[in-house]
Amino acid sequence: MYRLTEHDLGRLVTACQRYKDQTGSEYMWDEYNELQKRLETFMDQNYEGTKCDIWYISKEAIPIGIL
């Protein structure tokens, strides 16, 4: 079984935020917003936040060059 790392999940959260910032579709914004919330909840419940710096970065602001 493949297991996603905290870093992988942090990148997925960042990708969701980037997509939301660029989409013109309210429906797709809502879909990615829900996915982002689910990923964040999963990370909060299953990982220690201090191990993944990208997670804290993506919660504050998305730096250019992350993806």
C-alpha positions in Angstrom: 0.0 0.0 0.0 1.3 3.5 -0.9 1.3 6.1 1.8 1.4 9.8 1.1 3.9 11.8 3.1 3.2 15.1 4.8 5.2 16.8 2.1 3.0 15.2 -0.6 -0.2 16.3 1.2 1.2 19.8 1.7 1.8 20.0 -2.1 -1.7 18.8 -2.8 -3.1 21.5 -0.5 -1.0 24.1 -2.3 -2.1 22.8 -5.7 -5.8 23.1 -4.6 -5.2 26.7 -3.4 -3.4 27.6 -6.7 -6.2 26.2 -8.7 -8.9 28.0 -6.7 -7.0 31.3 -7.2 -7.0 30.8 -11.0 -10.3 29.2 -11.8 -13.2 31.2 -13.1 -15.7 28.6 -12.3 -17.6 28.9 -9.0 -18.5 25.2 -9.1 -14.8 24.1 -9.5 -13.7 26.6 -6.8 -16.2 25.0 -4.4 -15.1 21.5 -5.4 -11.4 22.3 -4.8 -12.2 24.2 -1.6 -13.9 21.1 -0.2 -11.0 18.9 -1.2 -8.5 21.3 0.4 -10.5 21.3 3.6 -10.5 17.5 3.7 -6.8 17.3 3.0 -6.1 19.8 5.8 -8.3 17.9 8.2 -6.6 14.7 7.3 -3.2 16.3 7.9 -4.2 17.8 11.2 -5.5 14.4 12.5 -2.7 12.2 11.2 0.5 14.1 11.1 2.7 16.2 13.3 2.7 19.7 11.8 6.3 20.4 12.7 7.6 17.8 10.3 6.3 19.5 7.1 7.3 23.1 6.6 5.4 23.4 3.3 2.1 22.8 5.2 2.7 25.9 7.3 3.7 27.9 4.3 0.6 26.9 2.4 -1.7 27.8 5.3 -0.2 31.4 5.3 0.6 32.2 1.7 1.7 30.3 -1.3 5.2 31.2 -2.3 6.1 31.3 -6.0 8.0 28.3 -7.2 6.5 25.7 -4.8 4.8 23.7 -7.6 
